[in-house]
Amino acid sequence: MKPLASFARFVLCGGGVGVLSSGAVALLGGVMPWVLANALITAASTILCTELHARFTFGTGRRAGWRQHWQSAGSAVAAYALTSVAVLILHMVQSSPGMLTEQVVYLSASGLAGIGRFLLLRLFVFAGGRSRTSVLALSPALSPALSPARVQETWAAVGRASAAWGRAYAEPSAAAA
């Protein structure tokens, strides 16, 4: 039940800041290039959200450290790239989309990025004293796919495929010689 409660807090904190950020990006986008406005708002909202997530969402009860800020910033860079690409594609498809259309695209991309950020922050950044294995055990949807046996099985399959590809690649060049 705890992962559900932290996801609800993540949505409230991150989603609330995200909605405010989307309005700020739209306003700043009117006076500067949209990509620059998105970068500035993303930086400010990331700092705010990292603090909110450290204190409330993931229950550490204390301020985020430099490590958490840098890791959170890394996930925000990916979110920034996703939202920027989504809006740039929109502008390629429609030369002058309305503000509502732009906001729908921006918020949709932000929502997808937010789900990815939640998983990253919960499983790695704010995992606290829990080991990675115990964190994955709390996430039933992820733990079967990331179990040690499954990882070993996947690497074995990759090794077999690599060997087969290597033989297939080597045979034509040997015949050509």
Buried (B, 14 or more C-beta within 10 A) or exposed (E): EEBEEBBEBBBEBBBEBBEEBBEBBBEBBEEEEBBEBBBEBBBEBBBBBBBBBBBBBBBBEEEBEEEBBEBBBBBBBEBBEBBBEBBEEBEEEEEEBEEEEBBEBBBEBBEBBBEEBBBBBBBEBBBEEEEEEEBBBBBEEBBEEBBEEEEEEEEEEEEEEEEEEEEEEEEEEEEEE
